[in-house]
Amino acid sequence: MEWKSICCAVQGRGHAKKNIPCQDKVARLNSNGVQVIALADGAGSAALSHFGAECVVNRVSNFVAEKFFDLIAQTDGIKVKQEILSVALQSLTDATKIHDCTLKDLASTLLVAAVGDGKFFLAHLGDGVIGYLNDAGLKTASVPDNGEFSNETVFVTSSDAAAHMRIYKGALKTISGFILMSDGSEQSLYNKRNKNLAPAVKRLMHRTCLVDAEKLTPQLEDAIKSVILENTQDDCSLAILARNSEQLPPLNELPLSERQEFFRIDGSPAFRKVRKKIFRCDKICALLARPVTLRELARKLHLKTPYAEKKLRRLVDAGIVTRTTNGFETYGS
């Protein structure tokens, strides 16, 4: 199954009140057969950390995508950490010239997850959490690295960064999802006492598999604003990688009521008219398992093109179907 990704960062209430830019930055990349997500939380004490965090996620994402298989094959963990930090620090050094500042002004944490050819690679420096989903359920891969106090952590620019960075790699096997979260999002989605991820994480992973990122991103941002921001003053960010699996089943394997929710069809499924709409959407999704033009779809549905377009629009608006160069295709098919 193909991996899908989504990421977003939202300014915290505390920063909004003080007119401080969102210091969390995220990135996602699909290149060289490798999917990468990255997240960096700019240091609150660093005036330009939002620029630093953005430099780090972009440069490191590209590096990991380009060198993924070398990183997987490398047996010297210290060398891997040094390579990643070298790339991050070089991006910040370049940024100091642009912004006329010091490296410490650009300090941030760094979290990365990448998958390719049945393998995964994770890197974590600082606070925040990396979690994953396998056939046994949600698990925590890497916990926050805080000092004596909860608001203390390690940054890319710290002198002891290499000693604190953690890396993990191996075969994916039954793993079907990864999540990166900043310490702001951590307040709602991670239990520090028992080191467990909230059940909502699995739901987010599932929607990442089934809903086009362009449609899902604003929904995720709204959810962060209405729910997660209520539990913290800090910026909140998330980055997710996921694929369909037994834990995250494809659309056609979901119960009728869940398919109805994804299709955005109102009413009780007990009503024949509602069920008919759901089954019509099922049929369209099945026909679009590969790219199909609107005219071809109309012919297969035995409908005039305008009527077929109306049926299709519901699924496009829901992010279940996407437009491709060759027509329309069910997302995640």
Contacts in CASP RR format, 6 or more apart in sequence:
PFRMAT RR
TARGET T0000
AUTHOR 0000-0000-0000
METHOD contacts of the structure
MODEL  1
MEWKSICCAVQGRGHAKKNIPCQDKVARLNSNGVQVIALADGAGSAALSH
FGAECVVNRVSNFVAEKFFDLIAQTDGIKVKQEILSVALQSLTDATKIHD
CTLKDLASTLLVAAVGDGKFFLAHLGDGVIGYLNDAGLKTASVPDNGEFS
NETVFVTSSDAAAHMRIYKGALKTISGFILMSDGSEQSLYNKRNKNLAPA
VKRLMHRTCLVDAEKLTPQLEDAIKSVILENTQDDCSLAILARNSEQLPP
LNELPLSERQEFFRIDGSPAFRKVRKKIFRCDKICALLARPVTLRELARK
LHLKTPYAEKKLRRLVDAGIVTRTTNGFETYGS
1 176 0 8 1.000
1 243 0 8 1.000
1 244 0 8 1.000
1 245 0 8 1.000
1 332 0 8 1.000
2 243 0 8 1.000
2 332 0 8 1.000
3 35 0 8 1.000
3 115 0 8 1.000
3 116 0 8 1.000
3 241 0 8 1.000
3 242 0 8 1.000
3 243 0 8 1.000
4 208 0 8 1.000
4 209 0 8 1.000
4 213 0 8 1.000
4 241 0 8 1.000
4 242 0 8 1.000
4 243 0 8 1.000
4 331 0 8 1.000
4 332 0 8 1.000
5 28 0 8 1.000
5 30 0 8 1.000
5 35 0 8 1.000
5 37 0 8 1.000
5 208 0 8 1.000
5 213 0 8 1.000
5 239 0 8 1.000
5 240 0 8 1.000
5 241 0 8 1.000
5 242 0 8 1.000
6 28 0 8 1.000
6 208 0 8 1.000
6 213 0 8 1.000
6 216 0 8 1.000
6 217 0 8 1.000
6 220 0 8 1.000
6 238 0 8 1.000
6 239 0 8 1.000
6 240 0 8 1.000
7 26 0 8 1.000
7 27 0 8 1.000
7 28 0 8 1.000
7 37 0 8 1.000
7 39 0 8 1.000
7 180 0 8 1.000
7 237 0 8 1.000
7 238 0 8 1.000
7 239 0 8 1.000
7 240 0 8 1.000
8 26 0 8 1.000
8 217 0 8 1.000
8 220 0 8 1.000
8 221 0 8 1.000
8 224 0 8 1.000
8 237 0 8 1.000
8 238 0 8 1.000
9 22 0 8 1.000
9 24 0 8 1.000
9 25 0 8 1.000
9 26 0 8 1.000
9 39 0 8 1.000
9 182 0 8 1.000
9 235 0 8 1.000
9 236 0 8 1.000
9 237 0 8 1.000
10 22 0 8 1.000
10 24 0 8 1.000
10 221 0 8 1.000
10 224 0 8 1.000
10 225 0 8 1.000
10 228 0 8 1.000
10 229 0 8 1.000
10 235 0 8 1.000
10 236 0 8 1.000
10 237 0 8 1.000
11 21 0 8 1.000
11 22 0 8 1.000
11 235 0 8 1.000
12 22 0 8 1.000
12 229 0 8 1.000
12 232 0 8 1.000
12 233 0 8 1.000
12 234 0 8 1.000
12 235 0 8 1.000
12 236 0 8 1.000
13 229 0 8 1.000
13 232 0 8 1.000
13 233 0 8 1.000
14 20 0 8 1.000
14 233 0 8 1.000
14 234 0 8 1.000
15 21 0 8 1.000
15 22 0 8 1.000
15 23 0 8 1.000
15 233 0 8 1.000
15 234 0 8 1.000
15 235 0 8 1.000
21 50 0 8 1.000
22 50 0 8 1.000
22 235 0 8 1.000
23 41 0 8 1.000
23 42 0 8 1.000
23 43 0 8 1.000
23 44 0 8 1.000
23 49 0 8 1.000
23 50 0 8 1.000
23 53 0 8 1.000
23 108 0 8 1.000
23 235 0 8 1.000
24 39 0 8 1.000
24 40 0 8 1.000
24 41 0 8 1.000
24 42 0 8 1.000
24 53 0 8 1.000
24 182 0 8 1.000
24 235 0 8 1.000
24 236 0 8 1.000
24 237 0 8 1.000
25 39 0 8 1.000
25 40 0 8 1.000
25 42 0 8 1.000
25 50 0 8 1.000
25 52 0 8 1.000
25 53 0 8 1.000
25 54 0 8 1.000
25 56 0 8 1.000
25 57 0 8 1.000
25 108 0 8 1.000
25 237 0 8 1.000
26 37 0 8 1.000
26 38 0 8 1.000
26 39 0 8 1.000
26 40 0 8 1.000
26 57 0 8 1.000
26 180 0 8 1.000
26 237 0 8 1.000
26 238 0 8 1.000
26 239 0 8 1.000
27 36 0 8 1.000
27 37 0 8 1.000
27 38 0 8 1.000
27 39 0 8 1.000
27 57 0 8 1.000
27 58 0 8 1.000
27 61 0 8 1.000
27 239 0 8 1.000
28 35 0 8 1.000
28 36 0 8 1.000
28 37 0 8 1.000
28 38 0 8 1.000
28 61 0 8 1.000
28 239 0 8 1.000
29 35 0 8 1.000
29 36 0 8 1.000
29 37 0 8 1.000
29 61 0 8 1.000
29 62 0 8 1.000
29 65 0 8 1.000
30 36 0 8 1.000
31 62 0 8 1.000
31 65 0 8 1.000
31 66 0 8 1.000
32 65 0 8 1.000
32 66 0 8 1.000
32 68 0 8 1.000
33 116 0 8 1.000
33 117 0 8 1.000
34 64 0 8 1.000
34 65 0 8 1.000
34 68 0 8 1.000
34 114 0 8 1.000
34 115 0 8 1.000
34 116 0 8 1.000
35 114 0 8 1.000
35 115 0 8 1.000
35 116 0 8 1.000
35 241 0 8 1.000
36 61 0 8 1.000
36 64 0 8 1.000
36 65 0 8 1.000
36 68 0 8 1.000
36 112 0 8 1.000
36 113 0 8 1.000
36 114 0 8 1.000
37 61 0 8 1.000
37 112 0 8 1.000
37 113 0 8 1.000
37 114 0 8 1.000
37 178 0 8 1.000
37 180 0 8 1.000
37 239 0 8 1.000
37 240 0 8 1.000
37 241 0 8 1.000
38 56 0 8 1.000
38 57 0 8 1.000
38 60 0 8 1.000
38 61 0 8 1.000
38 64 0 8 1.000
38 110 0 8 1.000
38 111 0 8 1.000
38 112 0 8 1.000
38 113 0 8 1.000
38 180 0 8 1.000
38 239 0 8 1.000
39 57 0 8 1.000
39 110 0 8 1.000
39 111 0 8 1.000
39 112 0 8 1.000
39 180 0 8 1.000
39 181 0 8 1.000
39 182 0 8 1.000
39 237 0 8 1.000
39 238 0 8 1.000
39 239 0 8 1.000
40 52 0 8 1.000
40 53 0 8 1.000
40 54 0 8 1.000
40 56 0 8 1.000
40 57 0 8 1.000
40 108 0 8 1.000
40 109 0 8 1.000
40 110 0 8 1.000
40 111 0 8 1.000
40 156 0 8 1.000
41 53 0 8 1.000
41 108 0 8 1.000
41 109 0 8 1.000
41 127 0 8 1.000
41 128 0 8 1.000
41 182 0 8 1.000
41 183 0 8 1.000
41 235 0 8 1.000
41 237 0 8 1.000
42 49 0 8 1.000
42 50 0 8 1.000
42 52 0 8 1.000
42 53 0 8 1.000
42 107 0 8 1.000
42 108 0 8 1.000
42 109 0 8 1.000
42 155 0 8 1.000
43 49 0 8 1.000
43 107 0 8 1.000
43 108 0 8 1.000
43 155 0 8 1.000
45 107 0 8 1.000
46 104 0 8 1.000
46 105 0 8 1.000
46 106 0 8 1.000
46 107 0 8 1.000
46 108 0 8 1.000
47 101 0 8 1.000
47 105 0 8 1.000
48 99 0 8 1.000
48 101 0 8 1.000
48 105 0 8 1.000
48 106 0 8 1.000
49 105 0 8 1.000
49 106 0 8 1.000
49 107 0 8 1.000
49 108 0 8 1.000
51 95 0 8 1.000
51 99 0 8 1.000
51 106 0 8 1.000
52 91 0 8 1.000
52 92 0 8 1.000
52 95 0 8 1.000
52 106 0 8 1.000
52 107 0 8 1.000
52 108 0 8 1.000
53 106 0 8 1.000
53 108 0 8 1.000
55 91 0 8 1.000
55 92 0 8 1.000
55 94 0 8 1.000
55 95 0 8 1.000
55 106 0 8 1.000
56 88 0 8 1.000
56 91 0 8 1.000
56 92 0 8 1.000
56 108 0 8 1.000
56 110 0 8 1.000
56 156 0 8 1.000
57 110 0 8 1.000
58 91 0 8 1.000
59 87 0 8 1.000
59 88 0 8 1.000
59 90 0 8 1.000
59 91 0 8 1.000
60 84 0 8 1.000
60 87 0 8 1.000
60 88 0 8 1.000
60 91 0 8 1.000
60 110 0 8 1.000
60 112 0 8 1.000
61 112 0 8 1.000
63 83 0 8 1.000
63 84 0 8 1.000
63 87 0 8 1.000
64 71 0 8 1.000
64 84 0 8 1.000
64 112 0 8 1.000
64 114 0 8 1.000
64 121 0 8 1.000
64 123 0 8 1.000
65 114 0 8 1.000
67 83 0 8 1.000
68 114 0 8 1.000
68 116 0 8 1.000
68 119 0 8 1.000
68 121 0 8 1.000
69 117 0 8 1.000
69 119 0 8 1.000
71 80 0 8 1.000
71 83 0 8 1.000
71 121 0 8 1.000
71 169 0 8 1.000
72 119 0 8 1.000
72 121 0 8 1.000
72 169 0 8 1.000
72 170 0 8 1.000
74 80 0 8 1.000
77 167 0 8 1.000
78 162 0 8 1.000
80 167 0 8 1.000
81 123 0 8 1.000
81 162 0 8 1.000
81 165 0 8 1.000
81 167 0 8 1.000
82 162 0 8 1.000
84 110 0 8 1.000
84 112 0 8 1.000
84 123 0 8 1.000
84 165 0 8 1.000
85 156 0 8 1.000
85 161 0 8 1.000
85 162 0 8 1.000
85 165 0 8 1.000
88 110 0 8 1.000
88 156 0 8 1.000
89 103 0 8 1.000
89 156 0 8 1.000
89 157 0 8 1.000
92 103 0 8 1.000
92 106 0 8 1.000
92 156 0 8 1.000
92 157 0 8 1.000
93 103 0 8 1.000
95 101 0 8 1.000
95 106 0 8 1.000
96 102 0 8 1.000
96 103 0 8 1.000
96 105 0 8 1.000
96 106 0 8 1.000
99 105 0 8 1.000
99 106 0 8 1.000
103 157 0 8 1.000
104 157 0 8 1.000
106 157 0 8 1.000
107 155 0 8 1.000
107 156 0 8 1.000
107 157 0 8 1.000
107 158 0 8 1.000
108 155 0 8 1.000
108 156 0 8 1.000
109 125 0 8 1.000
109 126 0 8 1.000
109 127 0 8 1.000
109 128 0 8 1.000
109 153 0 8 1.000
109 154 0 8 1.000
109 155 0 8 1.000
109 156 0 8 1.000
109 182 0 8 1.000
110 123 0 8 1.000
110 124 0 8 1.000
110 125 0 8 1.000
110 126 0 8 1.000
110 156 0 8 1.000
110 165 0 8 1.000
111 123 0 8 1.000
111 124 0 8 1.000
111 125 0 8 1.000
111 128 0 8 1.000
111 130 0 8 1.000
111 142 0 8 1.000
111 180 0 8 1.000
111 239 0 8 1.000
112 121 0 8 1.000
112 122 0 8 1.000
112 123 0 8 1.000
112 124 0 8 1.000
112 180 0 8 1.000
113 120 0 8 1.000
113 121 0 8 1.000
113 122 0 8 1.000
113 130 0 8 1.000
113 178 0 8 1.000
113 180 0 8 1.000
113 239 0 8 1.000
113 241 0 8 1.000
114 120 0 8 1.000
114 121 0 8 1.000
114 122 0 8 1.000
115 121 0 8 1.000
115 172 0 8 1.000
115 178 0 8 1.000
115 241 0 8 1.000
118 171 0 8 1.000
118 172 0 8 1.000
119 169 0 8 1.000
119 170 0 8 1.000
119 171 0 8 1.000
119 172 0 8 1.000
120 168 0 8 1.000
120 169 0 8 1.000
120 170 0 8 1.000
120 171 0 8 1.000
120 172 0 8 1.000
120 175 0 8 1.000
120 178 0 8 1.000
121 167 0 8 1.000
121 168 0 8 1.000
121 169 0 8 1.000
121 170 0 8 1.000
122 130 0 8 1.000
122 141 0 8 1.000
122 142 0 8 1.000
122 166 0 8 1.000
122 167 0 8 1.000
122 168 0 8 1.000
122 169 0 8 1.000
122 178 0 8 1.000
123 165 0 8 1.000
123 166 0 8 1.000
123 167 0 8 1.000
124 130 0 8 1.000
124 141 0 8 1.000
124 142 0 8 1.000
124 145 0 8 1.000
124 165 0 8 1.000
124 166 0 8 1.000
124 167 0 8 1.000
125 145 0 8 1.000
125 154 0 8 1.000
125 155 0 8 1.000
125 156 0 8 1.000
125 161 0 8 1.000
125 164 0 8 1.000
125 165 0 8 1.000
125 166 0 8 1.000
126 144 0 8 1.000
126 145 0 8 1.000
126 146 0 8 1.000
126 153 0 8 1.000
126 154 0 8 1.000
126 155 0 8 1.000
126 164 0 8 1.000
127 144 0 8 1.000
127 145 0 8 1.000
127 146 0 8 1.000
127 153 0 8 1.000
127 182 0 8 1.000
127 183 0 8 1.000
127 186 0 8 1.000
128 144 0 8 1.000
128 180 0 8 1.000
128 181 0 8 1.000
128 182 0 8 1.000
128 183 0 8 1.000
128 184 0 8 1.000
128 186 0 8 1.000
128 190 0 8 1.000
129 140 0 8 1.000
129 142 0 8 1.000
129 143 0 8 1.000
129 144 0 8 1.000
129 179 0 8 1.000
129 180 0 8 1.000
129 181 0 8 1.000
129 186 0 8 1.000
129 189 0 8 1.000
129 190 0 8 1.000
129 197 0 8 1.000
130 140 0 8 1.000
130 141 0 8 1.000
130 142 0 8 1.000
130 178 0 8 1.000
130 179 0 8 1.000
130 180 0 8 1.000
131 138 0 8 1.000
131 139 0 8 1.000
131 140 0 8 1.000
131 141 0 8 1.000
131 142 0 8 1.000
131 178 0 8 1.000
131 179 0 8 1.000
131 180 0 8 1.000
131 197 0 8 1.000
131 201 0 8 1.000
132 138 0 8 1.000
132 139 0 8 1.000
132 141 0 8 1.000
132 175 0 8 1.000
132 177 0 8 1.000
132 178 0 8 1.000
132 179 0 8 1.000
133 139 0 8 1.000
133 175 0 8 1.000
133 176 0 8 1.000
133 177 0 8 1.000
133 178 0 8 1.000
133 201 0 8 1.000
133 202 0 8 1.000
133 205 0 8 1.000
133 242 0 8 1.000
133 247 0 8 1.000
133 248 0 8 1.000
134 173 0 8 1.000
134 174 0 8 1.000
134 175 0 8 1.000
134 176 0 8 1.000
134 247 0 8 1.000
135 174 0 8 1.000
135 245 0 8 1.000
135 246 0 8 1.000
135 247 0 8 1.000
136 174 0 8 1.000
137 202 0 8 1.000
137 247 0 8 1.000
138 196 0 8 1.000
138 197 0 8 1.000
138 199 0 8 1.000
138 201 0 8 1.000
138 202 0 8 1.000
139 197 0 8 1.000
140 190 0 8 1.000
140 195 0 8 1.000
140 196 0 8 1.000
140 197 0 8 1.000
141 168 0 8 1.000
141 178 0 8 1.000
142 166 0 8 1.000
142 168 0 8 1.000
143 195 0 8 1.000
144 153 0 8 1.000
144 183 0 8 1.000
144 186 0 8 1.000
144 192 0 8 1.000
145 153 0 8 1.000
145 154 0 8 1.000
145 164 0 8 1.000
145 166 0 8 1.000
146 152 0 8 1.000
146 153 0 8 1.000
147 153 0 8 1.000
153 183 0 8 1.000
154 160 0 8 1.000
154 161 0 8 1.000
154 164 0 8 1.000
155 161 0 8 1.000
158 164 0 8 1.000
174 245 0 8 1.000
176 205 0 8 1.000
176 242 0 8 1.000
176 243 0 8 1.000
176 244 0 8 1.000
176 245 0 8 1.000
176 247 0 8 1.000
176 248 0 8 1.000
177 205 0 8 1.000
177 240 0 8 1.000
177 241 0 8 1.000
177 242 0 8 1.000
177 243 0 8 1.000
177 248 0 8 1.000
178 240 0 8 1.000
178 241 0 8 1.000
178 242 0 8 1.000
179 189 0 8 1.000
179 197 0 8 1.000
179 201 0 8 1.000
179 204 0 8 1.000
179 205 0 8 1.000
179 238 0 8 1.000
179 239 0 8 1.000
179 240 0 8 1.000
179 241 0 8 1.000
180 238 0 8 1.000
180 239 0 8 1.000
180 240 0 8 1.000
181 189 0 8 1.000
181 190 0 8 1.000
181 237 0 8 1.000
181 238 0 8 1.000
181 239 0 8 1.000
182 234 0 8 1.000
182 235 0 8 1.000
182 236 0 8 1.000
182 237 0 8 1.000
182 238 0 8 1.000
183 234 0 8 1.000
184 228 0 8 1.000
184 232 0 8 1.000
184 234 0 8 1.000
184 235 0 8 1.000
184 236 0 8 1.000
184 237 0 8 1.000
185 224 0 8 1.000
185 228 0 8 1.000
185 236 0 8 1.000
185 237 0 8 1.000
185 238 0 8 1.000
186 192 0 8 1.000
187 228 0 8 1.000
187 231 0 8 1.000
187 232 0 8 1.000
187 234 0 8 1.000
188 198 0 8 1.000
188 227 0 8 1.000
188 228 0 8 1.000
188 231 0 8 1.000
188 232 0 8 1.000
189 197 0 8 1.000
189 198 0 8 1.000
189 200 0 8 1.000
189 201 0 8 1.000
189 228 0 8 1.000
189 238 0 8 1.000
190 196 0 8 1.000
190 197 0 8 1.000
190 198 0 8 1.000
191 197 0 8 1.000
191 198 0 8 1.000
202 247 0 8 1.000
202 248 0 8 1.000
204 220 0 8 1.000
204 238 0 8 1.000
204 240 0 8 1.000
205 240 0 8 1.000
205 242 0 8 1.000
205 248 0 8 1.000
206 242 0 8 1.000
206 248 0 8 1.000
207 216 0 8 1.000
207 219 0 8 1.000
208 216 0 8 1.000
208 240 0 8 1.000
208 241 0 8 1.000
208 242 0 8 1.000
209 242 0 8 1.000
209 243 0 8 1.000
209 244 0 8 1.000
209 248 0 8 1.000
209 250 0 8 1.000
209 332 0 8 1.000
210 244 0 8 1.000
210 250 0 8 1.000
210 251 0 8 1.000
210 262 0 8 1.000
210 320 0 8 1.000
210 331 0 8 1.000
210 332 0 8 1.000
211 219 0 8 1.000
211 262 0 8 1.000
211 318 0 8 1.000
211 319 0 8 1.000
211 320 0 8 1.000
211 331 0 8 1.000
212 319 0 8 1.000
212 320 0 8 1.000
212 322 0 8 1.000
212 331 0 8 1.000
214 319 0 8 1.000
215 317 0 8 1.000
215 318 0 8 1.000
215 319 0 8 1.000
216 319 0 8 1.000
220 238 0 8 1.000
224 236 0 8 1.000
224 238 0 8 1.000
228 236 0 8 1.000
229 236 0 8 1.000
242 248 0 8 1.000
244 250 0 8 1.000
244 332 0 8 1.000
250 332 0 8 1.000
250 333 0 8 1.000
251 259 0 8 1.000
251 262 0 8 1.000
251 285 0 8 1.000
251 320 0 8 1.000
251 330 0 8 1.000
252 259 0 8 1.000
252 282 0 8 1.000
252 285 0 8 1.000
252 286 0 8 1.000
254 262 0 8 1.000
256 269 0 8 1.000
256 275 0 8 1.000
256 278 0 8 1.000
257 269 0 8 1.000
259 278 0 8 1.000
259 281 0 8 1.000
259 282 0 8 1.000
260 267 0 8 1.000
260 269 0 8 1.000
260 274 0 8 1.000
260 278 0 8 1.000
262 318 0 8 1.000
262 320 0 8 1.000
263 277 0 8 1.000
263 278 0 8 1.000
263 281 0 8 1.000
263 314 0 8 1.000
263 315 0 8 1.000
263 318 0 8 1.000
263 320 0 8 1.000
264 314 0 8 1.000
264 317 0 8 1.000
264 318 0 8 1.000
265 274 0 8 1.000
265 277 0 8 1.000
265 278 0 8 1.000
265 281 0 8 1.000
265 314 0 8 1.000
266 274 0 8 1.000
267 274 0 8 1.000
268 274 0 8 1.000
269 275 0 8 1.000
269 278 0 8 1.000
280 311 0 8 1.000
281 311 0 8 1.000
281 314 0 8 1.000
281 315 0 8 1.000
281 320 0 8 1.000
283 301 0 8 1.000
284 297 0 8 1.000
284 301 0 8 1.000
284 311 0 8 1.000
284 312 0 8 1.000
284 315 0 8 1.000
284 321 0 8 1.000
285 315 0 8 1.000
285 320 0 8 1.000
285 321 0 8 1.000
285 330 0 8 1.000
285 333 0 8 1.000
286 330 0 8 1.000
287 297 0 8 1.000
287 300 0 8 1.000
287 301 0 8 1.000
288 297 0 8 1.000
288 321 0 8 1.000
288 328 0 8 1.000
288 329 0 8 1.000
288 330 0 8 1.000
288 333 0 8 1.000
289 329 0 8 1.000
289 330 0 8 1.000
289 333 0 8 1.000
290 329 0 8 1.000
290 333 0 8 1.000
291 324 0 8 1.000
291 325 0 8 1.000
291 326 0 8 1.000
291 327 0 8 1.000
291 328 0 8 1.000
291 329 0 8 1.000
292 300 0 8 1.000
292 327 0 8 1.000
292 328 0 8 1.000
292 329 0 8 1.000
293 326 0 8 1.000
293 327 0 8 1.000
293 328 0 8 1.000
294 305 0 8 1.000
294 308 0 8 1.000
294 309 0 8 1.000
294 312 0 8 1.000
294 327 0 8 1.000
294 328 0 8 1.000
295 305 0 8 1.000
297 308 0 8 1.000
297 312 0 8 1.000
297 328 0 8 1.000
298 304 0 8 1.000
298 305 0 8 1.000
298 307 0 8 1.000
298 308 0 8 1.000
298 309 0 8 1.000
301 308 0 8 1.000
301 311 0 8 1.000
303 311 0 8 1.000
312 321 0 8 1.000
312 328 0 8 1.000
315 321 0 8 1.000
316 322 0 8 1.000
316 323 0 8 1.000
316 328 0 8 1.000
319 331 0 8 1.000
320 330 0 8 1.000
320 331 0 8 1.000
321 328 0 8 1.000
321 329 0 8 1.000
321 330 0 8 1.000
321 331 0 8 1.000
322 328 0 8 1.000
322 329 0 8 1.000
322 330 0 8 1.000
322 331 0 8 1.000
END
